Amino acid sequence: MTLRNARMEKPLNPRQTAIVRRVEKDGHATIDDLVEDFGVTPQTIRRDLTLLEDSGLIVRFHGGASPVNSTENLPYFDRQILNQTAKERIARTLAGQIPDHASLFINIGTTTETIAHALMQHKGLQIVTNNLHVATLMSGKEDFRVIVASGEVRARDGGIVGESTLDFIRQFKLDYGIIGISGIDDDGSLLDYDYREVRVAQTIIEHSRQVLLAADHSKFGRQAMVRLGSIAQADAFYTDSPPPKVFQDLLTEHQVRLFVCD
């Protein structure tokens, strides 16, 4: 079947159709991967992605593309394995900035879970989290103190959300808030999919002395419907490749430290 929508002047060629299928299936695709898969030049792939975005079939980000859907995140297991090497690089760098005996919030997300693993060599950490996976991991270390937020547990990913979660977090003022996100818009807006999850993250930001934001390259330009906040609220941003210039300019303007974890 030929893939086409109302905004297109002509049907896609087989390669372009395959790119759309690939992006929808994997949740993202990088230019480098598509070059290798299809045996064409980066310029050809960039032209394909531009056409597909103009046709409303994908959304481009720096170095690749993601699906159009802005209302629903990828399944938890798929997110666990997506860009895992990049997440591990980010996690090692960020964990290296956290001193022993610090207090920290860790929110929901597979990137923050990877950071939790990287923190397991630390000593005497005190952690408040609304992520059951993080709590289960970090409570296994005897010199850590782990406090789990109250609220409703989401079966799909072990996240804890709700009004009681907000009330619980407001009791604390911690050294660091470690925040993962689903997307970053060109204007510096931090985006996510679940309104209740966003409210928890906003509360963590408000009650942290320093906000450490972590996101791999696929989050640039990725669409999500709920605005979590602004990059200006972060003290440091950790990613695995240089952000687009427009975003680097925002980081400089708001004095947010950039760590490219290569």
Helices and strands as residue ranges (DSSP letters): H 14-26, E 29-30, H 31-38, H 42-54, E 59-61, E 64-66, H 76-81, H 84-95, E 103-106, H 110-118, G 119-121, E 126-129, H 132-138, E 145-148, E 152-153, E 160-161, H 163-169, E 174-180, E 183-184, E 189-192, H 195-206, E 208-214, G 217-219, E 226-230, G 231-233, E 236-239, H 245-253, E 257-260
